[in-house]
Amino acid sequence: MSETDRQRAVVLVRQLMTASGSESELDAAMTELESLVPDPNVSAIIFWPSHHELSRHLEAAELTPQKIVELAYQYEPFAL
């Protein structure tokens, strides 16, 4: 993933965490974020971190937009 995509993902996570924008703007931000990161459950890291495998061990203060993007890029799909 390019550095530009990572930076854009951080901006989008920050927007979602602060609920900056209208509902349609936030929906668009989530859709764009989901297209940038491999983790299909990135919203869980942002909104329900205790329910996501990669973030459940972290304190809320540790979950900066940068850390959330880092975790979302750590996701690896598994084969059934």
Residue pairs with C-beta under 8 A, 6 or more apart in sequence:
1 36
1 37
1 73
5 36
6 69
6 73
8 32
8 36
9 33
9 36
9 37
9 69
9 72
10 65
10 66
10 69
11 65
12 29
12 30
12 32
12 33
12 36
13 33
13 46
13 65
13 68
13 69
14 20
14 65
15 21
15 25
15 26
15 29
16 26
16 29
16 30
16 33
16 46
17 46
17 65
19 26
21 29
30 43
33 42
34 40
34 42
34 43
37 69
37 72
37 73
37 75
38 72
38 73
38 75
38 76
38 77
39 45
39 54
39 71
39 72
39 73
39 74
39 75
40 75
41 52
42 68
42 72
44 51
44 52
44 55
45 52
45 54
45 55
45 63
45 68
45 71
45 72
46 68
49 55
49 56
49 58
49 60
49 63
50 56
52 71
54 71
54 74
54 75
55 63
55 68
55 71
58 67
